[in-house]
Every structure is written in structure tokens, then in C-alpha cells.
Amino acid sequence: MHAMNPLLAAVLLLSTSLAAGGQLLFRHGARGRIELVDFVSWTVVSGLFCYGLSTLLWIWALSRASLVTVYPFTMLTFAFVYLGSALLLKEQMPPQAILGALLIAAGLFAIVQSAAAN
């Protein structure tokens, strides 16, 4: 049995955090906007930067591990967006969504543990 490389795990967590941060910035930048030109703001540009950096980190991770190992971390993006939406954007999150986010985290844990066992 071998554990996931700590550097790879850290890069994957950072990549998914940046992707979620990009979504949160997109949402913040889109609030109340109507005209296309209104979407060119520091929040939307920052979201694009987060997404771009997330993509570069993702590609780096793919160069060091299989897609089967790396891809499950995308599930965290959903959980991070839900959490960030509730905490930072003050959006309502029903109890079922909280349960779903916890199930996602548990599913990722199970997948990473099964990968480490092989």
C-alpha cells in the first residue's frame, strides 16, 4: 500500500480550490450585471486568472499521475463552491445540499484510499 504523494495532493487541492474560487468570483462579478461590457470587472478577470492557474496546476498533476487518480479531486470543486456560496456569498444552502457536499467528501476519501491500496 502506498499513500498519495503529499506534493501531488497539495497541488490537486490547490487546483480545485482555485477552480472553486474562480466560480465564486464569476458569481460575484455577475451579480446585477446586464450588459456584456459590465462583465469585464476585476472580479471576473480574477476568476479567469484563478481558472487559468487551476488549469496549469491540473495539467502538472496529470503529468505525474493517472487520470483515474487525479480526476476524483474535481468532486471537491462542487463541495467548495457550495461551501463558499453559503459562507462568502450568503446564498441559501438547504440541508440536502450540505449532506450532498459531505457525501462528495466521503466519496473522494474512499476513492483516494482505494487508489492508495493498489
N, CA, C and O atoms as a Tinker XYZ file with bonds, in Angstrom:
   472  protein
     1  N      0.852000   -1.182000    0.000000    73     2
     2  CA     0.000000    0.000000    0.000000    64     1     3
     3  C      0.892000    1.237000    0.000000    63     2     4     5
     4  O      1.884000    1.288000    0.727000    81     3
     5  N      0.544000    2.228000   -0.808000    73     3     6
     6  CA     1.301000    3.465000   -0.842000    64     5     7
     7  C      0.341000    4.649000   -0.784000    63     6     8     9
     8  O     -0.740000    4.635000   -1.373000    81     7
     9  N      0.768000    5.656000   -0.065000    73     7    10
    10  CA    -0.056000    6.866000    0.067000    64     9    11
    11  C      0.197000    7.775000   -1.122000    63    10    12    13
    12  O      1.224000    7.678000   -1.795000    81    11
    13  N     -0.761000    8.661000   -1.366000    73    11    14
    14  CA    -0.589000    9.635000   -2.439000    64    13    15
    15  C      0.561000   10.575000   -2.074000    63    14    16    17
    16  O      0.714000   10.974000   -0.920000    81    15
    17  N      1.345000   10.911000   -3.057000    73    15    18
    18  CA     2.432000   11.872000   -2.878000    64    17    19
    19  C      1.860000   13.159000   -2.266000    63    18    20    21
    20  O      0.915000   13.726000   -2.814000    81    19
    21  N      2.415000   13.627000   -1.142000    73    19    22
    22  CA     1.876000   14.829000   -0.491000    64    21    23
    23  C      1.911000   16.073000   -1.387000    63    22    24    25
    24  O      1.005000   16.903000   -1.322000    81    23
    25  N      2.938000   16.206000   -2.214000    73    23    26
    26  CA     3.013000   17.361000   -3.121000    64    25    27
    27  C      1.888000   17.291000   -4.148000    63    26    28    29
    28  O      1.237000   18.296000   -4.435000    81    27
    29  N      1.663000   16.103000   -4.698000    73    27    30
    30  CA     0.588000   15.934000   -5.671000    64    29    31
    31  C     -0.766000   16.245000   -5.026000    63    30    32    33
    32  O     -1.589000   16.943000   -5.618000    81    31
    33  N     -0.994000   15.736000   -3.834000    73    31    34
    34  CA    -2.257000   16.002000   -3.125000    64    33    35
    35  C     -2.431000   17.503000   -2.882000    63    34    36    37
    36  O     -3.525000   18.040000   -3.059000    81    35
    37  N     -1.359000   18.174000   -2.480000    73    35    38
    38  CA    -1.434000   19.620000   -2.222000    64    37    39
    39  C     -1.744000   20.393000   -3.503000    63    38    40    41
    40  O     -2.546000   21.327000   -3.492000    81    39
    41  N     -1.109000   20.000000   -4.604000    73    39    42
    42  CA    -1.359000   20.664000   -5.892000    64    41    43
    43  C     -2.807000   20.438000   -6.337000    63    42    44    45
    44  O     -3.454000   21.358000   -6.837000    81    43
    45  N     -3.307000   19.227000   -6.157000    73    43    46
    46  CA    -4.693000   18.941000   -6.525000    64    45    47
    47  C     -5.679000   19.723000   -5.661000    63    46    48    49
    48  O     -6.681000   20.228000   -6.168000    81    47
    49  N     -5.409000   19.825000   -4.382000    73    47    50
    50  CA    -6.274000   20.628000   -3.503000    64    49    51
    51  C     -6.230000   22.102000   -3.891000    63    50    52    53
    52  O     -7.257000   22.780000   -3.896000    81    51
    53  N     -5.043000   22.591000   -4.212000    73    51    54
    54  CA    -4.921000   23.992000   -4.641000    64    53    55
    55  C     -5.647000   24.207000   -5.964000    63    54    56    57
    56  O     -6.344000   25.206000   -6.137000    81    55
    57  N     -5.487000   23.281000   -6.888000    73    55    58
    58  CA    -6.151000   23.403000   -8.186000    64    57    59
    59  C     -7.666000   23.439000   -8.031000    63    58    60    61
    60  O     -8.332000   24.283000   -8.631000    81    59
    61  N     -8.215000   22.525000   -7.227000    73    59    62
    62  CA    -9.671000   22.513000   -7.051000    64    61    63
    63  C    -10.140000   23.738000   -6.277000    63    62    64    65
    64  O    -11.231000   24.248000   -6.535000    81    63
    65  N     -9.342000   24.214000   -5.342000    73    63    66
    66  CA    -9.690000   25.438000   -4.604000    64    65    67
    67  C     -9.714000   26.645000   -5.527000    63    66    68    69
    68  O    -10.607000   27.488000   -5.432000    81    67
    69  N     -8.739000   26.728000   -6.417000    73    67    70
    70  CA    -8.697000   27.841000   -7.368000    64    69    71
    71  C     -9.865000   27.773000   -8.351000    63    70    72    73
    72  O    -10.438000   28.804000   -8.707000    81    71
    73  N    -10.217000   26.574000   -8.789000    73    71    74
    74  CA   -11.369000   26.431000   -9.691000    64    73    75
    75  C    -12.649000   26.879000   -8.987000    63    74    76    77
    76  O    -13.468000   27.590000   -9.571000    81    75
    77  N    -12.817000   26.466000   -7.743000    73    75    78
    78  CA   -13.995000   26.892000   -6.970000    64    77    79
    79  C    -13.962000   28.395000   -6.730000    63    78    80    81
    80  O    -14.987000   29.068000   -6.842000    81    79
    81  N    -12.791000   28.920000   -6.401000    73    79    82
    82  CA   -12.654000   30.365000   -6.209000    64    81    83
    83  C    -13.010000   31.128000   -7.468000    63    82    84    85
    84  O    -13.632000   32.189000   -7.403000    81    83
    85  N    -12.617000   30.591000   -8.618000    73    83    86
    86  CA   -12.981000   31.216000   -9.890000    64    85    87
    87  C    -14.486000   31.279000  -10.060000    63    86    88    89
    88  O    -15.017000   32.302000  -10.490000    81    87
    89  N    -15.185000   30.194000   -9.727000    73    87    90
    90  CA   -16.651000   30.181000   -9.828000    64    89    91
    91  C    -17.280000   31.220000   -8.895000    63    90    92    93
    92  O    -18.216000   31.924000   -9.275000    81    91
    93  N    -16.758000   31.305000   -7.684000    73    91    94
    94  CA   -17.294000   32.273000   -6.720000    64    93    95
    95  C    -17.055000   33.708000   -7.201000    63    94    96    97
    96  O    -17.918000   34.573000   -7.048000    81    95
    97  N    -15.895000   33.946000   -7.775000    73    95    98
    98  CA   -15.607000   35.282000   -8.316000    64    97    99
    99  C    -16.484000   35.581000   -9.523000    63    98   100   101
   100  O    -16.948000   36.709000   -9.688000    81    99
   101  N    -16.717000   34.579000  -10.371000    73    99   102
   102  CA   -17.625000   34.775000  -11.507000    64   101   103
   103  C    -19.013000   35.165000  -11.025000    63   102   104   105
   104  O    -19.629000   36.086000  -11.559000    81   103
   105  N    -19.501000   34.457000  -10.011000    73   103   106
   106  CA   -20.834000   34.750000   -9.478000    64   105   107
   107  C    -20.891000   36.152000   -8.890000    63   106   108   109
   108  O    -21.843000   36.895000   -9.130000    81   107
   109  N    -19.878000   36.509000   -8.126000    73   107   110
   110  CA   -19.827000   37.852000   -7.539000    64   109   111
   111  C    -19.787000   38.914000   -8.635000    63   110   112   113
   112  O    -20.464000   39.938000   -8.544000    81   111
   113  N    -19.001000   38.664000   -9.655000    73   111   114
   114  CA   -18.884000   39.619000  -10.751000    64   113   115
   115  C    -20.111000   39.690000  -11.635000    63   114   116   117
   116  O    -20.315000   40.689000  -12.325000    81   115
   117  N    -20.933000   38.650000  -11.630000    73   115   118
   118  CA   -22.118000   38.614000  -12.482000    64   117   119
   119  C    -23.360000   39.209000  -11.816000    63   118   120   121
   120  O    -24.336000   39.532000  -12.494000    81   119
   121  N    -23.323000   39.350000  -10.516000    73   119   122
   122  CA   -24.495000   39.863000   -9.790000    64   121   123
   123  C    -24.900000   41.239000  -10.292000    63   122   124   125
   124  O    -24.104000   42.178000  -10.311000    81   123
   125  N    -26.148000   41.332000  -10.695000    73   123   126
   126  CA   -26.711000   42.619000  -11.098000    64   125   127
   127  C    -26.230000   43.150000  -12.437000    63   126   128   129
   128  O    -26.570000   44.273000  -12.810000    81   127
   129  N    -25.451000   42.373000  -13.160000    73   127   130
   130  CA   -24.922000   42.827000  -14.448000    64   129   131
   131  C    -25.909000   42.452000  -15.549000    63   130   132   133
   132  O    -26.533000   41.392000  -15.499000    81   131
   133  N    -26.045000   43.327000  -16.542000    73   131   134
   134  CA   -26.955000   43.066000  -17.656000    64   133   135
   135  C    -26.207000   43.126000  -18.982000    63   134   136   137
   136  O    -26.285000   42.201000  -19.790000    81   135
   137  N    -25.496000   44.201000  -19.195000    73   135   138
   138  CA   -24.785000   44.397000  -20.461000    64   137   139
   139  C    -23.483000   43.591000  -20.476000    63   138   140   141
   140  O    -22.846000   43.413000  -19.439000    81   139
   141  N    -23.099000   43.113000  -21.642000    73   139   142
   142  CA   -21.889000   42.320000  -21.797000    64   141   143
   143  C    -20.661000   43.053000  -21.266000    63   142   144   145
   144  O    -19.810000   42.443000  -20.619000    81   143
   145  N    -20.563000   44.327000  -21.526000    73   143   146
   146  CA   -19.409000   45.100000  -21.091000    64   145   147
   147  C    -19.317000   45.162000  -19.562000    63   146   148   149
   148  O    -18.228000   45.340000  -19.015000    81   147
   149  N    -20.452000   45.015000  -18.872000    73   147   150
   150  CA   -20.457000   45.040000  -17.411000    64   149   151
   151  C    -19.744000   43.845000  -16.797000    63   150   152   153
   152  O    -19.344000   43.882000  -15.634000    81   151
   153  N    -19.585000   42.782000  -17.587000    73   151   154
   154  CA   -18.934000   41.587000  -17.068000    64   153   155
   155  C    -17.412000   41.698000  -17.072000    63   154   156   157
   156  O    -16.727000   40.817000  -16.553000    81   155
   157  N    -16.889000   42.751000  -17.640000    73   155   158
   158  CA   -15.449000   42.990000  -17.602000    64   157   159
   159  C    -15.178000   43.789000  -16.333000    63   158   160   161
   160  O    -15.267000   45.017000  -16.312000    81   159
   161  N    -14.847000   43.059000  -15.288000    73   159   162
   162  CA   -14.607000   43.670000  -13.987000    64   161   163
   163  C    -13.438000   42.950000  -13.326000    63   162   164   165
   164  O    -12.988000   41.906000  -13.797000    81   163
   165  N    -12.964000   43.514000  -12.246000    73   163   166
   166  CA   -11.825000   42.883000  -11.566000    64   165   167
   167  C    -12.201000   41.513000  -11.021000    63   166   168   169
   168  O    -11.353000   40.623000  -10.965000    81   167
   169  N    -13.465000   41.326000  -10.616000    73   167   170
   170  CA   -13.844000   40.023000  -10.078000    64   169   171
   171  C    -13.892000   38.952000  -11.166000    63   170   172   173
   172  O    -13.451000   37.823000  -10.947000    81   171
   173  N    -14.417000   39.296000  -12.315000    73   171   174
   174  CA   -14.472000   38.326000  -13.410000    64   173   175
   175  C    -13.064000   38.028000  -13.924000    63   174   176   177
   176  O    -12.734000   36.871000  -14.184000    81   175
   177  N    -12.240000   39.052000  -14.070000    73   175   178
   178  CA   -10.856000   38.847000  -14.515000    64   177   179
   179  C    -10.088000   38.018000  -13.482000    63   178   180   181
   180  O     -9.289000   37.156000  -13.849000    81   179
   181  N    -10.327000   38.273000  -12.202000    73   179   182
   182  CA    -9.682000   37.476000  -11.154000    64   181   183
   183  C    -10.144000   36.021000  -11.218000    63   182   184   185
   184  O     -9.352000   35.102000  -11.014000    81   183
   185  N    -11.432000   35.819000  -11.503000    73   183   186
   186  CA   -11.951000   34.467000  -11.664000    64   185   187
   187  C    -11.285000   33.741000  -12.819000    63   186   188   189
   188  O    -10.955000   32.560000  -12.717000    81   187
   189  N    -11.090000   34.457000  -13.916000    73   187   190
   190  CA   -10.392000   33.866000  -15.065000    64   189   191
   191  C     -8.951000   33.511000  -14.717000    63   190   192   193
   192  O     -8.445000   32.470000  -15.136000    81   191
   193  N     -8.292000   34.380000  -13.950000    73   191   194
   194  CA    -6.923000   34.106000  -13.517000    64   193   195
   195  C     -6.885000   32.844000  -12.655000    63   194   196   197
   196  O     -6.024000   31.984000  -12.841000    81   195
   197  N     -7.825000   32.740000  -11.709000    73   195   198
   198  CA    -7.895000   31.545000  -10.850000    64   197   199
   199  C     -8.099000   30.292000  -11.691000    63   198   200   201
   200  O     -7.446000   29.273000  -11.467000    81   199
   201  N     -9.010000   30.372000  -12.663000    73   199   202
   202  CA    -9.266000   29.220000  -13.530000    64   201   203
   203  C     -8.025000   28.849000  -14.334000    63   202   204   205
   204  O     -7.695000   27.671000  -14.471000    81   203
   205  N     -7.345000   29.852000  -14.860000    73   203   206
   206  CA    -6.136000   29.589000  -15.644000    64   205   207
   207  C     -5.056000   28.923000  -14.815000    63   206   208   209
   208  O     -4.446000   27.946000  -15.250000    81   207
   209  N     -4.815000   29.448000  -13.616000    73   207   210
   210  CA    -3.811000   28.857000  -12.735000    64   209   211
   211  C     -4.230000   27.447000  -12.310000    63   210   212   213
   212  O     -3.398000   26.544000  -12.221000    81   211
   213  N     -5.517000   27.272000  -12.052000    73   211   214
   214  CA    -6.036000   25.949000  -11.710000    64   213   215
   215  C     -5.756000   24.954000  -12.839000    63   214   216   217
   216  O     -5.354000   23.818000  -12.584000    81   215
   217  N     -5.965000   25.377000  -14.072000    73   215   218
   218  CA    -5.732000   24.513000  -15.230000    64   217   219
   219  C     -4.260000   24.129000  -15.348000    63   218   220   221
   220  O     -3.942000   22.971000  -15.618000    81   219
   221  N     -3.365000   25.088000  -15.149000    73   219   222
   222  CA    -1.931000   24.783000  -15.208000    64   221   223
   223  C     -1.533000   23.776000  -14.136000    63   222   224   225
   224  O     -0.767000   22.852000  -14.408000    81   223
   225  N     -2.048000   23.950000  -12.919000    73   223   226
   226  CA    -1.752000   23.004000  -11.846000    64   225   227
   227  C     -2.337000   21.626000  -12.156000    63   226   228   229
   228  O     -1.723000   20.599000  -11.867000    81   227
   229  N     -3.521000   21.622000  -12.743000    73   227   230
   230  CA    -4.175000   20.374000  -13.117000    64   229   231
   231  C     -3.335000   19.606000  -14.137000    63   230   232   233
   232  O     -3.140000   18.397000  -14.010000    81   231
   233  N     -2.849000   20.309000  -15.133000    73   231   234
   234  CA    -2.017000   19.665000  -16.164000    64   233   235
   235  C     -0.730000   19.132000  -15.545000    63   234   236   237
   236  O     -0.272000   18.046000  -15.899000    81   235
   237  N     -0.149000   19.890000  -14.622000    73   235   238
   238  CA     1.049000   19.419000  -13.917000    64   237   239
   239  C      0.735000   18.115000  -13.190000    63   238   240   241
   240  O      1.508000   17.159000  -13.261000    81   239
   241  N     -0.397000   18.078000  -12.491000    73   239   242
   242  CA    -0.781000   16.862000  -11.760000    64   241   243
   243  C     -0.977000   15.686000  -12.720000    63   242   244   245
   244  O     -0.574000   14.561000  -12.424000    81   243
   245  N     -1.597000   15.957000  -13.867000    73   243   246
   246  CA    -1.801000   14.888000  -14.855000    64   245   247
   247  C     -0.489000   14.363000  -15.418000    63   246   248   249
   248  O     -0.423000   13.223000  -15.878000    81   247
   249  N      0.546000   15.179000  -15.386000    73   247   250
   250  CA     1.847000   14.720000  -15.879000    64   249   251
   251  C      2.530000   13.783000  -14.879000    63   250   252   253
   252  O      3.530000   13.143000  -15.203000    81   251
   253  N      1.985000   13.709000  -13.670000    73   251   254
   254  CA     2.604000   12.906000  -12.631000    64   253   255
   255  C      1.741000   11.765000  -12.099000    63   254   256   257
   256  O      2.219000   10.927000  -11.334000    81   255
   257  N      0.495000   11.730000  -12.493000    73   255   258
   258  CA    -0.391000   10.669000  -12.008000    64   257   259
   259  C     -1.441000   10.370000  -13.067000    63   258   260   261
   260  O     -1.670000   11.160000  -13.983000    81   259
   261  N     -2.063000    9.228000  -12.922000    73   259   262
   262  CA    -3.081000    8.818000  -13.892000    64   261   263
   263  C     -4.342000    9.656000  -13.738000    63   262   264   265
   264  O     -4.588000   10.245000  -12.685000    81   263
   265  N     -5.123000    9.700000  -14.785000    73   263   266
   266  CA    -6.389000   10.424000  -14.752000    64   265   267
   267  C     -7.328000    9.809000  -13.715000    63   266   268   269
   268  O     -8.101000   10.521000  -13.073000    81   267
   269  N     -7.260000    8.502000  -13.555000    73   267   270
   270  CA    -8.087000    7.817000  -12.564000    64   269   271
   271  C     -7.744000    8.293000  -11.153000    63   270   272   273
   272  O     -8.623000    8.365000  -10.295000    81   271
   273  N     -6.498000    8.611000  -10.913000    73   271   274
   274  CA    -6.067000    9.108000   -9.609000    64   273   275
   275  C     -6.429000   10.580000   -9.426000    63   274   276   277
   276  O     -6.863000   10.985000   -8.347000    81   275
   277  N     -6.252000   11.367000  -10.461000    73   275   278
   278  CA    -6.398000   12.818000  -10.376000    64   277   279
   279  C     -7.857000   13.270000  -10.469000    63   278   280   281
   280  O     -8.278000   14.158000   -9.728000    81   279
   281  N     -8.616000   12.673000  -11.360000    73   279   282
   282  CA    -9.951000   13.188000  -11.673000    64   281   283
   283  C    -10.918000   13.228000  -10.495000    63   282   284   285
   284  O    -11.716000   14.163000  -10.420000    81   283
   285  N    -10.895000   12.276000   -9.576000    73   283   286
   286  CA   -11.834000   12.362000   -8.454000    64   285   287
   287  C    -11.737000   13.667000   -7.651000    63   286   288   289
   288  O    -12.696000   14.051000   -6.982000    81   287
   289  N    -10.614000   14.335000   -7.710000    73   287   290
   290  CA   -10.476000   15.595000   -6.977000    64   289   291
   291  C    -11.394000   16.691000   -7.521000    63   290   292   293
   292  O    -11.647000   17.686000   -6.841000    81   291
   293  N    -11.895000   16.507000   -8.751000    73   291   294
   294  CA   -12.836000   17.509000   -9.272000    64   293   295
   295  C    -14.107000   17.552000   -8.437000    63   294   296   297
   296  O    -14.800000   18.569000   -8.409000    81   295
   297  N    -14.417000   16.453000   -7.757000    73   295   298
   298  CA   -15.602000   16.439000   -6.895000    64   297   299
   299  C    -15.509000   17.497000   -5.806000    63   298   300   301
   300  O    -16.521000   18.058000   -5.385000    81   299
   301  N    -14.309000   17.761000   -5.360000    73   299   302
   302  CA   -14.132000   18.768000   -4.312000    64   301   303
   303  C    -14.547000   20.153000   -4.772000    63   302   304   305
   304  O    -14.986000   20.970000   -3.963000    81   303
   305  N    -14.415000   20.424000   -6.055000    73   303   306
   306  CA   -14.812000   21.728000   -6.571000    64   305   307
   307  C    -16.275000   21.995000   -6.252000    63   306   308   309
   308  O    -16.631000   23.097000   -5.834000    81   307
   309  N    -17.120000   20.995000   -6.446000    73   307   310
   310  CA   -18.539000   21.145000   -6.143000    64   309   311
   311  C    -18.753000   21.467000   -4.666000    63   310   312   313
   312  O    -19.503000   22.380000   -4.322000    81   311
   313  N    -18.090000   20.713000   -3.805000    73   311   314
   314  CA   -18.240000   20.929000   -2.366000    64   313   315
   315  C    -17.718000   22.317000   -1.976000    63   314   316   317
   316  O    -18.352000   23.012000   -1.182000    81   315
   317  N    -16.573000   22.721000   -2.524000    73   315   318
   318  CA   -16.002000   24.036000   -2.200000    64   317   319
   319  C    -16.898000   25.172000   -2.682000    63   318   320   321
   320  O    -17.043000   26.184000   -1.996000    81   319
   321  N    -17.502000   25.008000   -3.863000    73   319   322
   322  CA   -18.400000   26.044000   -4.383000    64   321   323
   323  C    -19.638000   26.155000   -3.491000    63   322   324   325
   324  O    -20.076000   27.262000   -3.177000    81   323
   325  N    -20.193000   25.036000   -3.087000    73   323   326
   326  CA   -21.354000   25.070000   -2.189000    64   325   327
   327  C    -21.006000   25.772000   -0.886000    63   326   328   329
   328  O    -21.736000   26.653000   -0.433000    81   327
   329  N    -19.898000   25.381000   -0.293000    73   327   330
   330  CA   -19.479000   25.975000    0.973000    64   329   331
   331  C    -19.200000   27.470000    0.813000    63   330   332   333
   332  O    -19.653000   28.278000    1.623000    81   331
   333  N    -18.464000   27.832000   -0.219000    73   331   334
   334  CA   -18.153000   29.235000   -0.471000    64   333   335
   335  C    -19.379000   30.073000   -0.784000    63   334   336   337
   336  O    -19.475000   31.230000   -0.376000    81   335
   337  N    -20.315000   29.478000   -1.512000    73   335   338
   338  CA   -21.557000   30.191000   -1.825000    64   337   339
   339  C    -22.313000   30.552000   -0.558000    63   338   340   341
   340  O    -22.849000   31.653000   -0.430000    81   339
   341  N    -22.348000   29.616000    0.372000    73   339   342
   342  CA   -23.067000   29.866000    1.625000    64   341   343
   343  C    -22.294000   30.837000    2.528000    63   342   344   345
   344  O    -22.872000   31.779000    3.069000    81   343
   345  N    -20.997000   30.603000    2.685000    73   343   346
   346  CA   -20.215000   31.407000    3.629000    64   345   347
   347  C    -19.851000   32.793000    3.103000    63   346   348   349
   348  O    -19.947000   33.782000    3.830000    81   347
   349  N    -19.439000   32.864000    1.858000    73   347   350
   350  CA   -18.939000   34.136000    1.315000    64   349   351
   351  C    -20.009000   34.951000    0.600000    63   350   352   353
   352  O    -20.039000   36.178000    0.702000    81   351
   353  N    -20.884000   34.265000   -0.123000    73   351   354
   354  CA   -21.894000   34.982000   -0.907000    64   353   355
   355  C    -23.251000   35.035000   -0.205000    63   354   356   357
   356  O    -24.199000   35.645000   -0.700000    81   355
   357  N    -23.321000   34.387000    0.952000    73   355   358
   358  CA   -24.555000   34.383000    1.761000    64   357   359
   359  C    -25.748000   33.796000    1.012000    63   358   360   361
   360  O    -26.886000   34.207000    1.234000    81   359
   361  N    -25.488000   32.839000    0.129000    73   359   362
   362  CA   -26.561000   32.161000   -0.579000    64   361   363
   363  C    -27.105000   31.036000    0.309000    63   362   364   365
   364  O    -26.369000   30.445000    1.099000    81   363
   365  N    -28.380000   30.754000    0.170000    73   363   366
   366  CA   -29.019000   29.718000    0.973000    64   365   367
   367  C    -28.578000   28.332000    0.510000    63   366   368   369
   368  O    -28.510000   28.055000   -0.687000    81   367
   369  N    -28.285000   27.476000    1.470000    73   367   370
   370  CA   -27.880000   26.112000    1.163000    64   369   371
   371  C    -28.771000   25.175000    1.972000    63   370   372   373
   372  O    -28.633000   25.091000    3.193000    81   371
   373  N    -29.684000   24.471000    1.305000    73   371   374
   374  CA   -30.574000   23.578000    2.030000    64   373   375
   375  C    -29.815000   22.419000    2.675000    63   374   376   377
   376  O    -28.713000   22.079000    2.245000    81   375
   377  N    -30.401000   21.821000    3.698000    73   375   378
   378  CA   -29.729000   20.701000    4.382000    64   377   379
   379  C    -29.343000   19.562000    3.441000    63   378   380   381
   380  O    -28.320000   18.909000    3.645000    81   379
   381  N    -30.158000   19.320000    2.410000    73   379   382
   382  CA   -29.824000   18.252000    1.455000    64   381   383
   383  C    -28.523000   18.569000    0.721000    63   382   384   385
   384  O    -27.752000   17.662000    0.407000    81   383
   385  N    -28.276000   19.840000    0.447000    73   383   386
   386  CA   -27.044000   20.235000   -0.229000    64   385   387
   387  C    -25.836000   20.034000    0.687000    63   386   388   389
   388  O    -24.767000   19.621000    0.237000    81   387
   389  N    -26.015000   20.328000    1.964000    73   387   390
   390  CA   -24.933000   20.102000    2.931000    64   389   391
   391  C    -24.614000   18.609000    2.993000    63   390   392   393
   392  O    -23.448000   18.214000    2.980000    81   391
   393  N    -25.652000   17.791000    3.060000    73   391   394
   394  CA   -25.457000   16.347000    3.065000    64   393   395
   395  C    -24.754000   15.891000    1.790000    63   394   396   397
   396  O    -23.851000   15.056000    1.840000    81   395
   397  N    -25.164000   16.434000    0.660000    73   395   398
   398  CA   -24.535000   16.090000   -0.607000    64   397   399
   399  C    -23.055000   16.444000   -0.629000    63   398   400   401
   400  O    -22.239000   15.660000   -1.112000    81   399
   401  N    -22.703000   17.613000   -0.111000    73   399   402
   402  CA   -21.296000   18.026000   -0.063000    64   401   403
   403  C    -20.494000   17.088000    0.838000    63   402   404   405
   404  O    -19.358000   16.740000    0.515000    81   403
   405  N    -21.074000   16.682000    1.954000    73   403   406
   406  CA   -20.394000   15.732000    2.847000    64   405   407
   407  C    -20.220000   14.372000    2.176000    63   406   408   409
   408  O    -19.188000   13.722000    2.343000    81   407
   409  N    -21.224000   13.944000    1.422000    73   407   410
   410  CA   -21.118000   12.677000    0.699000    64   409   411
   411  C    -20.039000   12.738000   -0.373000    63   410   412   413
   412  O    -19.333000   11.758000   -0.613000    81   411
   413  N    -19.917000   13.895000   -1.016000    73   411   414
   414  CA   -18.854000   14.073000   -2.013000    64   413   415
   415  C    -17.491000   13.914000   -1.352000    63   414   416   417
   416  O    -16.621000   13.209000   -1.864000    81   415
   417  N    -17.312000   14.575000   -0.210000    73   415   418
   418  CA   -16.034000   14.481000    0.505000    64   417   419
   419  C    -15.759000   13.033000    0.926000    63   418   420   421
   420  O    -14.628000   12.559000    0.811000    81   419
   421  N    -16.782000   12.334000    1.411000    73   419   422
   422  CA   -16.613000   10.934000    1.804000    64   421   423
   423  C    -16.282000   10.059000    0.590000    63   422   424   425
   424  O    -15.453000    9.153000    0.676000    81   423
   425  N    -16.932000   10.336000   -0.525000    73   423   426
   426  CA   -16.651000    9.583000   -1.748000    64   425   427
   427  C    -15.219000    9.777000   -2.217000    63   426   428   429
   428  O    -14.555000    8.821000   -2.618000    81   427
   429  N    -14.746000   11.009000   -2.166000    73   427   430
   430  CA   -13.360000   11.266000   -2.559000    64   429   431
   431  C    -12.402000   10.532000   -1.631000    63   430   432   433
   432  O    -11.427000    9.934000   -2.087000    81   431
   433  N    -12.673000   10.574000   -0.335000    73   431   434
   434  CA   -11.827000    9.874000    0.628000    64   433   435
   435  C    -11.764000    8.383000    0.293000    63   434   436   437
   436  O    -10.687000    7.787000    0.301000    81   435
   437  N    -12.918000    7.785000   -0.002000    73   435   438
   438  CA   -12.957000    6.357000   -0.335000    64   437   439
   439  C    -12.173000    6.069000   -1.607000    63   438   440   441
   440  O    -11.453000    5.072000   -1.670000    81   439
   441  N    -12.296000    6.911000   -2.610000    73   439   442
   442  CA   -11.576000    6.701000   -3.873000    64   441   443
   443  C    -10.067000    6.823000   -3.658000    63   442   444   445
   444  O     -9.300000    5.993000   -4.144000    81   443
   445  N     -9.647000    7.851000   -2.934000    73   443   446
   446  CA    -8.208000    8.035000   -2.683000    64   445   447
   447  C     -7.657000    6.871000   -1.864000    63   446   448   449
   448  O     -6.550000    6.398000   -2.119000    81   447
   449  N     -8.425000    6.413000   -0.885000    73   447   450
   450  CA    -7.975000    5.267000   -0.089000    64   449   451
   451  C     -7.871000    4.003000   -0.934000    63   450   452   453
   452  O     -6.938000    3.218000   -0.761000    81   451
   453  N     -8.814000    3.799000   -1.842000    73   451   454
   454  CA    -8.772000    2.610000   -2.691000    64   453   455
   455  C     -7.598000    2.686000   -3.662000    63   454   456   457
   456  O     -6.982000    1.667000   -3.976000    81   455
   457  N     -7.292000    3.876000   -4.130000    73   455   458
   458  CA    -6.146000    4.059000   -5.033000    64   457   459
   459  C     -4.844000    3.798000   -4.283000    63   458   460   461
   460  O     -3.904000    3.227000   -4.837000    81   459
   461  N     -4.793000    4.215000   -3.024000    73   459   462
   462  CA    -3.590000    4.004000   -2.225000    64   461   463
   463  C     -3.379000    2.533000   -1.928000    63   462   464   465
   464  O     -2.244000    2.096000   -1.737000    81   463
   465  N     -4.473000    1.752000   -1.887000    73   463   466
   466  CA    -4.378000    0.320000   -1.591000    64   465   467
   467  C     -3.826000   -0.467000   -2.775000    63   466   468   469
   468  O     -3.335000   -1.583000   -2.601000    81   467
   469  N     -3.902000    0.097000   -3.963000    73   467   470
   470  CA    -3.429000   -0.618000   -5.169000    64   469   471
   471  C     -1.978000   -0.368000   -5.431000    63   470   472
   472  O     -1.426000   -0.890000   -6.399000    81   471
